[in-house]
Every structure is written in C-alpha cells, then in structure tokens.
Amino acid sequence: MARVQRGDEPALNELLERWRPRLFGFLVRRVGDVAAEDLFQETWLRVVRSRDRYDPKRRFSTWLFQIANNLCRDRGRRRKVEEGYKETVREQVQHDAGRLEAPPLDLRMDIHRRLAALPERLREVLILRYYHQLPEADIAEVVGIPRGTVKSRLHSAVRTLRGQMADEEDEA
C-alpha cells in the first residue's frame, strides 16, 4: 500500500489482483452476485481516493474490509436488504443450477437461505469470521463495534442457525 500511496499504478494492480477473490467473496456473501460487482468497484475507487489517509500501522485487510462493509451498510440503508438479498440468492441458485450437481447445490441453497434469514448485524460478523477467517479484533474494527459485541453476535448467530436446523429437523 505504501507504493500505491506514492502513486505507483502497477502496485495498485498487484494489490487489486491479490485481494480480488477475498473481497469479491465477502461482497457476494453480504449482498449477492448482482450488487457485488458494483460494490467491488466502488470499494477500489474508495481505496484509491483515500490512499493518502491510509495508516500503515493498520492492517490493509482490515481497512479494505471496513470500506467494503461500510458500502454494504450504505446500500442496506437505501434498500430493503433482506428482500434484495433473498431475491439475489434465488437468482444465484438458478444461475448455479446448471453448473452444480444436486447435493452441492442443495447445500449451497441451504447455506444461502440460512444466511439470508439472519439479521444483518449477525450475518456480517458471521461472514467475516467464518468465510474470511478474520480475528475478532479485526471484525470489531471493520464493523465498528466493541470486541465483546462481536463475540456476542457470533454466539447469537451460531445459536440462531442451530435453532433453525433443530426446528427443521423437528418438522421433518
């Protein structure tokens, strides 16, 4: 990032390529495929525009995910995130149906459905922790909440998911 701050354009391209899979994966899980591309591009625009404000004492990954997470939140304020995300999941499942075999598709549909059912505040910490392996301290910084709140939200998210599974097993 230091090279990017000095205006080294090839360094920006290297950074973009290095972080593309993780950042795009984060955005897809947060908002779905349809909106992820736009938010991905907006995140990198903000990185470029804010490069002079980046503090090299901070981890780049935390700063990057914080920008992306804030954009996701802004999007959520403009739209009904829950309905938009559920529709995106349905579109993704239909898109993937031709490429995947039935068991993995069923599993993906189940995971997407369960994630979509979680409240935004629980979903964001769960995705950052389990899909991106961020430590709790980094999640706290990205989301802008105390570390203890991260722990309690993770606990609540896991408890909610387990409850969903138990309820479905009882129905079956």
C-alpha positions in Angstrom: 0.0 0.0 0.0 3.0 2.3 0.6 3.8 2.1 -3.2 0.2 2.9 -4.0 0.3 5.9 -1.8 3.3 7.1 -3.8 1.3 6.8 -7.0 2.7 3.5 -8.3 -0.1 2.3 -10.6 1.4 -1.2 -11.1 1.4 -1.6 -7.3 -2.4 -0.8 -7.3 -3.0 -3.5 -9.9 -1.0 -6.0 -7.8 -3.0 -5.1 -4.7 -6.2 -5.4 -6.6 -5.3 -8.9 -8.0 -4.1 -10.1 -4.6 -7.3 -9.1 -2.8 -9.9 -9.6 -5.6 -11.0 -13.2 -4.6 -11.4 -12.5 -0.9 -13.1 -9.1 -1.3 -15.4 -10.2 -4.0 -16.3 -13.3 -2.0 -17.1 -11.1 1.0 -19.3 -8.9 -1.1 -21.2 -11.7 -2.7 -21.9 -13.2 0.7 -23.0 -9.9 2.1 -25.2 -8.6 -0.8 -25.3 -11.3 -3.5 -23.8 -11.5 -7.0 -26.0 -8.8 -8.6 -24.8 -6.0 -6.3 -21.3 -7.3 -5.5 -19.6 -6.2 -8.7 -20.7 -2.6 -8.3 -19.7 -2.6 -4.6 -16.4 -4.2 -5.5 -15.6 -1.4 -8.0 -16.8 1.3 -5.5 -14.6 -0.2 -2.8 -11.5 0.1 -5.0 -12.4 3.6 -6.0 -12.6 4.5 -2.3 -9.2 2.8 -1.7 -7.7 4.9 -4.5 -9.4 8.1 -3.4 -8.5 7.5 0.3 -5.0 6.2 -0.2 -3.4 9.3 1.5 -5.5 8.6 4.6 -4.4 5.0 4.9 -2.4 4.5 8.1 0.4 2.0 7.5 0.2 1.0 11.2 -3.2 -0.7 10.4 -3.5 -3.9 8.5 -4.5 -3.3 4.9 -7.1 -6.2 5.0 -8.9 -4.6 8.0 -9.0 -1.2 6.2 -10.2 -2.7 3.0 -13.0 -4.8 4.6 -14.0 -1.8 6.6 -14.5 0.2 3.4 -16.4 -2.6 1.8 -18.6 -3.3 4.9 -19.5 0.4 5.1 -20.6 0.4 1.5 -22.7 -2.7 2.2 -24.3 -0.9 5.1 -25.0 2.2 3.0 -26.6 0.0 0.3 -28.7 -1.5 3.0 -29.9 1.9 4.2 -31.1 2.7 0.6 -32.8 -0.6 0.0 -34.6 -3.3 1.9 -31.5 -5.5 2.3 -33.4 -8.6 3.3 -35.7 -8.7 0.4 -33.0 -7.8 -2.1 -30.6 -10.4 -0.7 -33.2 -13.2 -0.8 -34.0 -12.3 -4.5 -30.3 -12.4 -5.3 -29.9 -15.8 -3.6 -32.8 -17.1 -5.8 -31.1 -15.7 -8.9 -27.7 -17.2 -7.9 -29.3 -20.6 -7.2 -31.0 -20.6 -10.6 -27.7 -19.5 -12.3 -25.7 -22.2 -10.5 -28.3 -24.9 -11.0 -26.9 -25.9 -14.4 -23.3 -26.0 -13.2 -23.5 -27.9 -10.0 -24.6 -31.4 -9.1 -27.7 -31.8 -6.8 -26.0 -32.4 -3.4 -23.7 -29.4 -3.5 -26.4 -27.2 -4.9 -28.7 -28.3 -2.1 -26.1 -27.5 0.4 -25.4 -24.1 -1.1 -29.1 -23.2 -1.2 -29.4 -24.2 2.4 -26.4 -22.1 3.5 -27.6 -19.1 1.4 -31.1 -19.4 2.8 -29.9 -19.6 6.3 -27.6 -16.6 5.9 -30.3 -14.6 4.3 -32.6 -15.3 7.2 -30.1 -13.9 9.7 -30.4 -10.2 10.7 -27.8 -8.0 9.0 -25.9 -7.4 12.3 -25.4 -11.2 12.8 -24.8 -12.0 9.2 -21.9 -9.5 8.7 -19.9 -10.8 11.7 -20.5 -14.4 10.8 -19.3 -13.9 7.2 -16.2 -12.0 8.3 -15.3 -14.7 10.9 -16.1 -18.0 9.1 -15.7 -17.1 5.5 -12.8 -14.7 5.8 -11.2 -16.0 9.0 -10.8 -12.5 10.4 -9.9 -12.4 14.1 -12.5 -10.9 16.4 -10.4 -7.7 16.9 -10.3 -7.1 13.2 -14.0 -7.8 12.9 -14.7 -5.2 15.6 -12.7 -2.7 13.7 -14.3 -3.5 10.3 -17.9 -3.4 11.7 -17.2 -0.5 14.2 -18.3 -2.3 17.4 -16.5 -3.4 20.5 -14.8 -6.8 20.5 -17.2 -8.1 23.2 -20.2 -7.3 20.9 -18.5 -9.3 18.1 -18.3 -12.3 20.4 -21.9 -12.0 21.5 -23.1 -11.5 17.9 -21.2 -14.6 16.7 -22.6 -16.6 19.6 -26.2 -15.3 18.7 -25.7 -16.1 15.0 -24.5 -19.7 15.7 -27.3 -20.2 18.2 -29.9 -18.9 15.7 -28.5 -21.2 12.9 -28.6 -24.2 15.3 -32.2 -23.3 16.2 -33.2 -23.1 12.6 -31.7 -26.6 12.0 -33.4 -28.0 15.0 -36.7 -26.6 14.1 -36.4 -28.1 10.6 -35.4 -31.5 11.9 -38.5 -31.4 14.2 -40.7 -30.6 11.3 -39.3 -33.5 9.3 
